[in-house]
Amino acid sequence: MPIVVTLDVMLARRKMRSKELAEIVGITEQNVSLLKSGKVKGVRFETLEKICQALDCTPGDILDYAPDETD
């Protein structure tokens, strides 16, 4: 998939644990883990907004576009 989730990088930069982010955003730690691994098919804008607020970042800081070689 050409969309790469770099949430783990931003968490490290902010020195925040997944558990803390989950509590702030109001989602489960398992969902944060799935987001970090890129194993989700989509994310609600509301959730993305809360993540960005918690990490003081923009969506572009945690999502990247890397097209496949076949694209």
C-alpha positions as CSV (number, residue, x, y, z in Angstrom):
1,M,0.0,0.0,0.0
2,P,1.4,3.4,-0.9
3,I,0.3,5.1,2.3
4,V,2.9,4.6,5.1
5,V,2.0,5.3,8.7
6,T,4.9,6.8,10.7
7,L,3.0,7.2,13.9
8,D,5.7,5.3,15.8
9,V,8.3,7.9,14.7
10,M,6.2,10.8,16.0
11,L,5.5,9.0,19.3
12,A,9.2,8.6,19.8
13,R,9.9,12.2,18.9
14,R,7.3,13.3,21.5
15,K,8.5,10.7,24.0
16,M,5.0,9.4,24.4
17,R,3.9,5.8,24.8
18,S,1.2,4.2,22.9
19,K,-0.8,3.7,26.1
20,E,-0.8,7.4,26.8
21,L,-1.8,8.3,23.3
22,A,-4.7,5.8,23.4
23,E,-6.0,7.3,26.7
24,I,-5.8,10.8,25.3
25,V,-7.5,10.0,22.0
26,G,-10.0,7.6,23.5
27,I,-9.1,4.5,21.5
28,T,-7.7,1.1,22.6
29,E,-4.0,0.4,22.7
30,Q,-4.7,-2.4,20.2
31,N,-6.0,0.2,17.8
32,V,-2.9,2.4,18.2
33,S,-0.8,-0.7,17.6
34,L,-2.7,-1.5,14.4
35,L,-2.3,2.1,13.3
36,K,1.4,2.0,14.0
37,S,1.8,-1.2,12.0
38,G,-0.2,0.2,9.1
39,K,-2.6,-2.8,9.3
40,V,-5.7,-0.6,9.1
41,K,-7.7,0.2,5.9
42,G,-8.8,3.6,7.1
43,V,-9.0,6.0,10.0
44,R,-11.7,8.5,10.9
45,F,-10.9,12.1,10.5
46,E,-12.0,12.7,14.1
47,T,-9.5,10.1,15.3
48,L,-6.8,11.6,13.1
49,E,-7.6,15.1,14.5
50,K,-7.3,13.9,18.1
51,I,-4.0,12.1,17.4
52,C,-2.6,15.3,15.8
53,Q,-3.8,17.4,18.8
54,A,-2.2,15.0,21.2
55,L,1.1,14.9,19.3
56,D,1.1,18.5,18.3
57,C,1.6,17.6,14.6
58,T,-0.2,17.5,11.3
59,P,-1.5,14.5,9.4
60,G,1.5,14.8,7.1
61,D,3.8,14.2,10.0
62,I,2.3,10.7,10.6
63,L,1.2,9.7,7.1
64,D,3.5,9.5,4.1
65,Y,2.9,8.6,0.5
66,A,5.4,6.1,-1.1
67,P,4.0,4.8,-4.4
68,D,4.7,1.2,-5.3
69,E,7.1,0.6,-8.1
70,T,4.3,-0.7,-10.3
71,D,2.3,2.6,-9.9
